[in-house]
Amino acid sequence: MKALKVCTFALFSGLLSQPAAMAWDSTIDTTISKVTSTYDGGFYIETPANLCTSTDDGRARKVASISAQTKINGKSASELGVSSLLSLSLTALAANKPVRVYVNNGGWACVLGAIKIHK
């Protein structure tokens, strides 16, 4: 379990230079029910909870996506950051662990920014 805490912190601090200073549109405690990988190297997660307050069509609020083309606060997501988020999402899904999901309102879905696995 100690390694999981280190992995979670490393992901959060590695993806964002100043995680505490970031302002997210939503921070939600939930579980991950599905993870889908996409052709462009990105992925999206589905959860039972609404993750953000608005999407283009209003239906995909339970979905959060990210790829290397995603911009978060004006910065492109790195391939390593996307890969780390995917690994953490799959770990949480496989272990059936609750997560805290940090998202911004987005286009077709919420924009995934960070994930923390709870104990």
C-alpha positions as CSV (number, residue, x, y, z in Angstrom):
1,M,0.0,0.0,0.0
2,K,2.9,2.3,0.7
3,A,4.0,2.0,-3.0
4,L,0.5,3.0,-4.1
5,K,0.7,6.2,-2.0
6,V,4.0,7.1,-3.6
7,C,2.6,6.4,-7.1
8,T,-0.4,8.6,-6.4
9,F,1.7,11.4,-5.1
10,A,4.2,11.1,-7.9
11,L,1.5,11.2,-10.5
12,F,-0.2,14.2,-9.0
13,S,3.0,16.2,-8.5
14,G,4.5,15.0,-11.9
15,L,1.5,15.9,-14.0
16,L,1.2,19.4,-12.5
17,S,4.0,21.6,-11.4
18,Q,2.0,23.1,-8.5
19,P,-1.0,20.8,-7.7
20,A,-2.0,22.8,-4.6
21,A,-2.2,26.0,-6.7
22,M,-4.4,24.5,-9.4
23,A,-8.1,25.5,-9.4
24,W,-10.3,22.7,-10.7
25,D,-13.9,23.1,-11.7
26,S,-14.8,20.0,-9.7
27,T,-13.3,17.6,-7.3
28,I,-15.4,14.5,-6.8
29,D,-15.0,11.4,-4.6
30,T,-16.3,8.4,-6.5
31,T,-15.4,5.0,-8.1
32,I,-14.3,4.2,-11.6
33,S,-16.8,1.9,-13.4
34,K,-15.1,1.8,-16.9
35,V,-11.9,2.8,-18.5
36,T,-11.7,3.1,-22.3
37,S,-8.5,3.7,-24.3
38,T,-8.8,5.7,-27.5
39,Y,-6.9,5.7,-30.8
40,D,-5.1,8.9,-30.2
41,G,-3.3,7.6,-27.1
42,G,-5.8,9.1,-24.7
43,F,-8.5,7.5,-22.6
44,Y,-11.6,8.2,-20.7
45,I,-13.1,7.0,-17.5
46,E,-16.8,6.6,-16.6
47,T,-18.1,6.9,-13.0
48,P,-21.5,6.7,-11.3
49,A,-21.2,10.3,-10.2
50,N,-21.4,13.5,-12.2
51,L,-17.9,14.8,-12.5
52,C,-18.4,18.3,-13.9
53,T,-21.2,20.8,-14.2
54,S,-21.2,21.2,-17.9
55,T,-20.3,19.5,-21.2
56,D,-21.2,20.4,-24.8
57,D,-24.3,18.2,-24.9
58,G,-24.9,17.9,-21.1
59,R,-25.0,14.1,-21.2
60,A,-21.4,13.1,-20.6
61,R,-20.9,14.6,-17.2
62,K,-20.1,11.2,-15.8
63,V,-17.2,10.8,-18.2
64,A,-13.8,12.4,-18.0
65,S,-11.2,12.2,-20.8
66,I,-7.6,13.2,-21.5
67,S,-5.0,12.8,-24.3
68,A,-1.7,14.4,-25.1
69,Q,-3.7,17.0,-27.2
70,T,-5.7,18.1,-24.1
71,K,-4.9,21.5,-22.8
72,I,-5.2,22.1,-19.0
73,N,-4.9,25.8,-17.9
74,G,-3.2,26.5,-21.2
75,K,-0.6,23.7,-21.0
76,S,-0.7,20.5,-23.1
77,A,-0.9,17.3,-21.1
78,S,2.3,15.2,-21.5
79,E,2.3,11.7,-22.8
80,L,3.8,10.5,-19.6
81,G,1.1,12.3,-17.6
82,V,-1.6,10.7,-19.7
83,S,0.0,7.3,-19.3
84,S,0.3,7.7,-15.6
85,L,-3.3,8.7,-15.2
86,L,-4.3,5.7,-17.3
87,S,-2.2,3.4,-15.0
88,L,-3.7,4.9,-11.9
89,S,-7.3,4.6,-13.3
90,L,-6.8,0.9,-14.2
91,T,-5.3,0.2,-10.8
92,A,-8.3,1.8,-9.1
93,L,-10.8,0.0,-11.3
94,A,-9.0,-3.4,-10.8
95,A,-8.7,-2.9,-7.0
96,N,-12.3,-1.5,-6.7
97,K,-10.8,1.5,-4.7
98,P,-12.5,4.8,-4.3
99,V,-10.8,7.8,-6.0
100,R,-10.8,11.6,-5.9
101,V,-11.1,12.9,-9.4
102,Y,-10.0,16.4,-10.4
103,V,-11.7,17.7,-13.5
104,N,-12.5,20.9,-15.5
105,N,-15.6,21.4,-17.5
106,G,-14.9,20.4,-21.1
107,G,-16.1,19.7,-24.6
108,W,-17.8,16.4,-25.2
109,A,-16.8,15.2,-21.6
110,C,-15.2,16.6,-18.5
111,V,-11.4,17.1,-18.8
112,L,-9.5,14.8,-16.5
113,G,-6.7,16.5,-14.6
114,A,-5.7,14.3,-11.7
115,I,-6.7,11.2,-9.8
116,K,-6.0,10.2,-6.2
117,I,-6.7,6.7,-5.0
118,H,-8.1,6.5,-1.5
119,K,-7.2,3.8,1.0
